[in-house]
Amino acid sequence: MKSAALLVLALVLLRSSPSQGGELSPVQIKDARKLYVGKCAKCHKLHDPAGYAEEKWDEWMAKMTKKSKLKPEQAELLASYIAAGKAGKLQLPK
């Protein structure tokens, strides 16, 4: 349980500063989209993160990160990608 709480905290911190405070590069966007579609949509439909309260979304991200066995750098990239989509900086797949 402690590791899940730490992961949620890391995701919150990462969302506040995607890609070390900058925008995602085209390569990062491509890689993150591949993760989003390949890991998330492999098991369930893609959910709209805007439809969830931040706290609830972070809980799900922590659970799904562990379940899908994402590496920390993959989780960071995916969190930044989803945050950029929520902020309207890019279009998330549906």
Rosetta blueprint (number, residue, H / E / L):
1 M L
2 K H
3 S H
4 A H
5 A H
6 L H
7 L H
8 V H
9 L H
10 A H
11 L H
12 V H
13 L H
14 L H
15 R H
16 S H
17 S L
18 P H
19 S H
20 Q H
21 G H
22 G L
23 E L
24 L L
25 S L
26 P H
27 V H
28 Q H
29 I H
30 K H
31 D H
32 A H
33 R H
34 K H
35 L H
36 Y H
37 V H
38 G H
39 K H
40 C H
41 A L
42 K L
43 C L
44 H L
45 K L
46 L L
47 H L
48 D L
49 P H
50 A H
51 G H
52 Y L
53 A L
54 E H
55 E H
56 K H
57 W H
58 D H
59 E H
60 W H
61 M H
62 A H
63 K H
64 M H
65 T H
66 K H
67 K H
68 S L
69 K L
70 L L
71 K L
72 P H
73 E H
74 Q H
75 A H
76 E H
77 L H
78 L H
79 A H
80 S H
81 Y H
82 I H
83 A H
84 A H
85 G H
86 K H
87 A L
88 G L
89 K L
90 L L
91 Q L
92 L L
93 P L
94 K L
